[in-house]
Amino acid sequence: MDRLPSASAFILKVAAIVGMTCNHVANVFGGALPGGAMVALYALGGLTFPIMAYLLCEGYRHTSSVLRYAERLGVFAAISQVPYSLLFGATGNVLITLLIGLGMLWALDRMRSRALCALAMLAGLVVSSLCDWGVIGPVMILLFWHLHDRPRGVALAMLVPLLAFGLPALSWVISETTPLSLGVLGYYTIGFGLATVLMLNYNGRRGRPMKWFFYVYYPAHLMVLWALTQIV
């Protein structure tokens, strides 16, 4: 079988944006959608966070300034929090989760004191428990970082969230087969599977630059979805 075409960072970002949009549409309007559409949207939604976490590690590895990288994440996390809270309540949005993960990578890389580093890791996990993806978000980032150089390291890193969420989702489907339970199972199987394939075929190239588009798109699409809830 021929190897799949390689994927640049641009392709990964497009896939993450598509998956994120599908997931948020499913979460906001899923009850009004046909069952098959809900399942498909949730399944595609599983593409998003693994790719975002993986690209954060790539960004940290290649950035010329971790401080500027953190500033960008922080500014757009703050901007995004208002529409995110309007849609999903008082939890931190995913950019905050990524910012925490970035801080944990920096702490592991720069802190000489193991005690201080351990405290930084603990603090990051505690704060992330209040954000989108909870504790597992930074854990996935750390797994991608530490397993990067191992053969099929991406697949190994993806085993943790797959087992942590996929098995309960399968149990839910067995006990109660509904479009929502099938969609959640698709999120952690189909979505995660597609994300893993894309990341395994990442070629290390940036491709077409779209850094600012991604940052702007996140709060913009949340605001559009909230505005639609006021109209529909």
Stockholm file with secondary structure:
# STOCKHOLM 1.0

chainA/1-232         MDRLPSASAFILKVAAIVGMTCNHVANVFGGALPGGAMVALYALGGLTFPIMAYLLCEGYRHTSSVLRYAERLGVFAAISQVPYSLLFGATGNVLITLLIGLGMLWALDRMRSRALCALAMLAGLVVSSLCDWGVIGPVMILLFWHLHDRPRGVALAMLVPLLAFGLPALSWVISETTPLSLGVLGYYTIGFGLATVLMLNYNGRRGRPMKWFFYVYYPAHLMVLWALTQIV
#=GR chainA/1-232 SS CCCCCCBCHHHHHHHHHHHHHHHHHHHHHGGGSCHHHHHHHHHHHTTHHHHHHHHHHHHHHHCSCHHHHHHHHHHHHHHHHHHHHHHHCSSBCHHHHHHHHHHHHHHHHHCCCHHHHHHHHHHHHHHHTTBTTTTHHHHHHHHHHHTTTSTTHHHHHHHHHIIIIIHHHHHHHHHCCCHHHHHHHHIIIIIHHHHHHHHHTBCSCCCSCCHHHHHHHHHHHHHHHHHHHHHC
#=GC SS_cons         CCCCCCBCHHHHHHHHHHHHHHHHHHHHHGGGSCHHHHHHHHHHHTTHHHHHHHHHHHHHHHCSCHHHHHHHHHHHHHHHHHHHHHHHCSSBCHHHHHHHHHHHHHHHHHCCCHHHHHHHHHHHHHHHTTBTTTTHHHHHHHHHHHTTTSTTHHHHHHHHHIIIIIHHHHHHHHHCCCHHHHHHHHIIIIIHHHHHHHHHTBCSCCCSCCHHHHHHHHHHHHHHHHHHHHHC
//
